[in-house]
Amino acid sequence: MVGRDPHDLVHSDFEQNPWWYVDLGTSATIDTIRIYNRLNPEVLANPSLMVFVSEDGNLWEEVYRHDGSRWAELTLDASTRGRFVLLQLAEPGHLQFFEVEVWGRN
């Protein structure tokens, strides 16, 4: 997902543990995952964000769990292999973000 125009915001319904994932098409060494959060001062967006990586879409490795504080951009040093990257909230809410970048190599 690319773009930080307010109309390009990815936003789930209010649900239990909302999630979003991307299939990279092939397994790769994932070096960095960068996530651009919703930039709205009156909204605490994604306070319980978790990030997972998987080779097969069935067995997931947690590579990050957020501490509940406000954030605008996260840059994670993932240093793992996988084909799928999953963002999920650890609680009921709206998953919302502007952009996700996954950087790595085959």
Secondary structure as UniProt FT lines:
FT   HELIX           6..8
FT   STRAND          10..11
FT   STRAND          19..37
FT   TURN            41..42
FT   TURN            47..48
FT   STRAND          49..54
FT   STRAND          60..65
FT   STRAND          73..89
FT   STRAND          96..105
//
